[in-house]
Amino acid sequence: MMFVALRMLVGDRLKYLGLVAGLTFAVMLISQQASIMLGFMSRMGSFVRDTGQADLWVMDPQRRFTEDQKPLSDTALARVRGVSGVAWAVPMYKNWLKCRLPDGTLCQAIVVGLDDATLMGGPPEMVEGTLEDLRRDGGVIIDYDERDEKMAMKLAGGRGLRVGDHMSLNDQDAVVVGSFRASKSFFWEPTIYTTFSRAQRFAPAERRTNAFVLAKVRPGEDVHEVGRRIEATTGLRAMTGAEFEDASGKFLLKSTGILANFGLVIGLGFVIGLLVSGQTLYQFTLDNLKHFAALKAMGTTDGALVRMVAVQVLVVVMLGYGIGLGAASLLGRLIVSSGLAFHMAWQIPVFAGVSIVVIGLLAGGLSMLRVMRAEPGIVFRG
């Protein structure tokens, strides 16, 4: 009987291909849009993910995400170092500063200042030069992959910055001593690394300049327990890198229209898949109703007929899921190669699979009900 069901399914090529195409489009739309949304969330925490030397990020309790400007007092570093279980703690500067390129082109840059003694918190990969080159007078390092786009000298033919070029940060002289490679960021401004003391010199005069305190936990100590001690002792907020990254991603969803916009498109994909597959499958069932009635007249039970329809639904759902997920993955590779955000975590194929199964069950439910109600006598009607 299952073979007969499959023959009935592929017998009407147009409706068969229409069913598969509708489900494919639904899976592709759901998977692609969910992956783009997750890609934006992932980029929101890329700076935290790339700064993996520290166990804890200590910050002002009001800081909501990585770029939120809530600086700490000068005493925060000493207080964190005095907490039991902390192996070491270093300051980090992070803020936006005005940047003037050698040809006079103006731009904004995210300046990160690293502890002068240890240079902890630096970029994950150096391409040109070394991190120690930051100790040279006025030394800064720039993003290798972004230098020809975000730090291009528009008034001098569009050439990007190179090692040895001089520039100014907030009207203070700086020289490029190296370049690094890091994960793509959600924010569009270029990132520049220098030392903490030099970043303070570059920055406008402020009473508080310390953005974070990066802390390392002693071996054998529980990271979360030490974090609670820091919070209880200093009144500051202490989070692991994963927690800080997650908090930044959640802030993005809550405070922008990204969740609503992408959620609407994902929901639209679900509705389109349901309407297209439901209408096509129901019409397919009506066209083959006489065949189902004939089988019922020959003694086939309702349960067997329902299983036949279930097999037909299962086949088109599996084909639509496989083709749609493959198309979404292929399109994702093109999106990533173009520099846009895309991250397909394992939860997305699972979510798309559950969605397409629900679509198949809803679409097949009406068809199964129609088959069960079919009168065997209609096969003898003219």
Buried (B, 14 or more C-beta within 10 A) or exposed (E): EEEEBBEBBEEBEEBBEBBBBBBBBBBBBBBBBBBBBBBBBBBBBBBBBBBEBBBBBBBBEEBBBBBEEEBBEEEBBEBBBEBEBBEBBBBBBBBBBBBBBBBEBEBBBBBBBBBBEEBBBBBEEBBBBEBEBBEEEBBBBBBBBBBBEBBBBEEEEEBBBBBEBEBBBBEEEBBBBBBBBBEBBBBEBBBBBBBBBBBBBBBEEEEEBBBBBBBBBEEEBEBBEBBEBBBEBBEBBBBBBEBBBBBBBBBBBEEEEBBEEBBEBBEBBBEBBBBBBBBBBBBBBEEBBBBBBBBBBEEBEEEBBBBBBBBBBBBBBBBBBEBBBBBBBEBBEEBBEEEEBBBBBEEBBEBBBEBBBEBBEBBBBBBBEBBBEBEBEBBEEE
